[in-house]
């Protein structure tokens, strides 16, 4: 019975990991994909605009 107790934790972890991967894959896309893509694009645009903004001369 020692082999059963040795195999249970890896099997349980594998089942939970497979469930996590399946959940992540199923949650990709769908009706909210366009909204999520727009939010990411807006954040990238904001980051680029602040990085490329001209610095005022302090001379």
C-alpha positions in Angstrom: 0.0 0.0 0.0 3.0 2.3 0.2 3.0 2.6 -3.6 -0.6 3.9 -3.5 0.3 6.6 -1.0 3.3 7.5 -3.1 1.3 7.8 -6.3 -1.7 9.7 -5.0 -0.1 13.2 -4.7 1.4 13.3 -8.3 -1.9 12.0 -9.7 -3.9 14.6 -7.9 -1.5 17.4 -9.0 -1.7 16.2 -12.6 -5.5 16.2 -12.5 -5.6 19.7 -11.1 -3.0 20.9 -13.6 -4.9 19.4 -16.6 -8.1 21.1 -15.3 -6.2 24.4 -15.0 -4.9 24.2 -18.6 -8.4 23.3 -19.9 -9.9 26.2 -18.1 -7.3 28.6 -19.5 -7.8 27.3 -23.0 -11.6 27.6 -22.8 -11.5 31.1 -21.4 -9.4 32.4 -24.4 -11.4 34.2 -27.0 -15.2 34.4 -26.7 -17.3 37.5 -26.5 -14.9 39.4 -24.3 -11.8 38.9 -26.6 -12.3 42.2 -28.5 -12.8 44.2 -25.3 -9.6 42.6 -23.7 -7.6 43.3 -26.9 -8.8 46.9 -26.9 -7.8 47.3 -23.3 -4.3 45.9 -24.0 -3.9 48.1 -27.1 -4.9 51.2 -25.1 -2.4 50.4 -22.4 0.4 49.9 -24.9 -0.5 53.1 -26.7 -0.4 55.0 -23.4 3.0 53.5 -22.5 4.4 54.4 -25.9 3.0 57.9 -25.8 4.5 58.7 -22.4 7.8 57.2 -23.5 7.9 59.2 -26.7 6.7 62.4 -25.3 9.2 65.2 -25.8 11.0 66.4 -22.7 10.8 70.2 -22.0 14.1 71.9 -22.2 15.2 73.2 -18.8 18.0 75.4 -20.1 
